[in-house]
Amino acid sequence: MKLRTALIVSGLVLLAAGFTATQQPKPWPVPDKAAKTANPVKSNQESIAAGKSLWGQHCGSCHGKTGKGDGNKAAQLKTPLVDFATTDYQSQTDGTLFYKTEEGRDEMPSFKKKIPEPLDVWDIVNYTRTFKK
């Protein structure tokens, strides 16, 4: 009985440690030049509508309809998805968000070829700003 209890407790500790480790996104360095790049697309109804449409085509399956990281493919990913409504996300510059979307990393694909028009990526950035809490 003691061995069984010890094994169960050990398993729970390892499970909790693994869960905690996977929930913390690793740092994603962005070159200063990219981070300081200004968004050339004015955030207006037209841009936000275009960004929403592109979001539905390219982003929502992982990041969810409102950027909470709860899309239908999210559970299949090893990489933790952040909630785009949080201050941590929203405090990033538009240039940073553009860079991350274009470049990708790990399970986040690069969208340079999938969305070849850079102004479309800026529309997505504008759309993600609507997720603010």
C-alpha positions as CSV (number, residue, x, y, z in Angstrom):
1,M,0.0,0.0,0.0
2,K,2.8,2.4,0.9
3,L,4.6,1.7,-2.4
4,R,1.4,2.3,-4.4
5,T,0.7,5.6,-2.6
6,A,4.3,6.7,-3.2
7,L,4.0,5.9,-6.9
8,I,0.8,7.8,-7.2
9,V,2.2,10.8,-5.3
10,S,5.4,10.7,-7.4
11,G,3.3,10.6,-10.6
12,L,1.2,13.5,-9.5
13,V,4.3,15.6,-8.7
14,L,5.8,14.8,-12.1
15,L,2.6,15.6,-13.8
16,A,2.3,18.9,-12.0
17,A,5.9,19.8,-12.7
18,G,5.4,19.0,-16.4
19,F,2.2,21.0,-16.6
20,T,3.8,24.0,-15.0
21,A,6.8,23.8,-17.2
22,T,4.7,23.7,-20.4
23,Q,2.5,26.6,-19.4
24,Q,5.3,29.1,-19.3
25,P,6.1,30.4,-22.8
26,K,9.8,30.7,-23.5
27,P,11.2,34.1,-24.3
28,W,10.8,35.2,-27.9
29,P,13.5,37.7,-28.7
30,V,12.7,40.2,-31.4
31,P,15.4,42.3,-33.1
32,D,15.2,46.0,-32.0
33,K,14.7,47.2,-35.6
34,A,11.7,44.9,-36.0
35,A,10.2,45.8,-32.6
36,K,10.5,49.5,-33.5
37,T,8.9,49.2,-36.9
38,A,5.8,51.3,-37.0
39,N,2.5,49.9,-38.3
40,P,1.9,51.5,-41.7
41,V,-1.8,50.5,-41.7
42,K,-4.2,52.7,-39.9
43,S,-6.4,50.8,-37.5
44,N,-9.9,51.4,-38.8
45,Q,-13.0,49.4,-39.5
46,E,-11.7,48.3,-42.9
47,S,-8.4,47.1,-41.6
48,I,-9.9,45.4,-38.6
49,A,-12.5,43.6,-40.8
50,A,-9.7,42.5,-43.2
51,G,-7.6,41.3,-40.2
52,K,-10.6,39.4,-38.7
53,S,-11.1,37.6,-42.0
54,L,-7.5,36.6,-42.3
55,W,-7.5,35.6,-38.6
56,G,-10.4,33.2,-39.4
57,Q,-8.4,31.7,-42.3
58,H,-5.0,31.4,-40.7
59,C,-5.0,32.0,-36.9
60,G,-8.2,30.9,-35.3
61,S,-7.7,27.2,-35.5
62,C,-5.0,27.4,-32.9
63,H,-5.5,30.8,-31.2
64,G,-9.3,30.6,-31.1
65,K,-11.9,33.1,-32.2
66,T,-10.9,35.7,-29.6
67,G,-7.2,34.9,-29.2
68,K,-7.5,33.0,-26.0
69,G,-5.5,30.1,-27.3
70,D,-8.5,27.8,-27.4
71,G,-8.8,27.0,-31.1
72,N,-9.7,23.4,-32.2
73,K,-6.0,22.6,-32.9
74,A,-4.7,24.1,-29.6
75,A,-4.9,20.9,-27.6
76,Q,-2.7,19.1,-30.1
77,L,0.2,21.6,-29.6
78,K,3.1,21.3,-27.3
79,T,3.8,25.0,-27.4
80,P,1.7,27.0,-24.9
81,L,-0.6,29.6,-26.5
82,V,-1.0,32.9,-24.7
83,D,-4.2,34.9,-24.3
84,F,-4.0,37.8,-26.7
85,A,-6.2,39.9,-24.4
86,T,-3.6,40.0,-21.6
87,T,-1.4,42.9,-20.8
88,D,1.7,40.9,-21.6
89,Y,0.5,40.4,-25.2
90,Q,-1.1,43.8,-25.7
91,S,2.0,45.7,-24.3
92,Q,4.1,44.4,-27.2
93,T,4.8,46.8,-30.1
94,D,3.0,46.3,-33.4
95,G,6.4,45.7,-34.9
96,T,7.0,42.9,-32.5
97,L,3.7,41.2,-33.3
98,F,4.3,41.6,-37.0
99,Y,7.7,40.0,-36.7
100,K,6.5,37.1,-34.7
101,T,3.6,36.5,-37.2
102,E,5.9,36.7,-40.2
103,E,8.8,34.7,-38.7
104,G,7.1,32.1,-36.6
105,R,9.0,29.6,-34.4
106,D,8.6,26.1,-33.1
107,E,5.0,25.1,-33.9
108,M,4.0,28.6,-34.9
109,P,4.6,28.6,-38.7
110,S,6.1,31.5,-40.6
111,F,3.4,33.4,-42.5
112,K,5.7,35.0,-45.0
113,K,4.6,32.7,-47.7
114,K,1.1,31.9,-46.4
115,I,0.2,35.7,-46.2
116,P,2.7,37.2,-48.8
117,E,1.2,40.7,-48.6
118,P,2.8,42.4,-45.6
119,L,-0.1,44.9,-45.3
120,D,-2.4,41.9,-44.6
121,V,-0.2,40.9,-41.6
122,W,-0.5,44.5,-40.3
123,D,-4.3,44.1,-40.6
124,I,-4.1,41.0,-38.4
125,V,-2.0,43.0,-35.9
126,N,-4.7,45.6,-35.8
127,Y,-7.4,43.0,-35.3
128,T,-5.6,41.4,-32.4
129,R,-5.6,44.8,-30.7
130,T,-9.4,44.4,-30.4
131,F,-8.9,41.6,-28.0
132,K,-7.9,44.0,-25.2
133,K,-9.5,43.4,-21.8
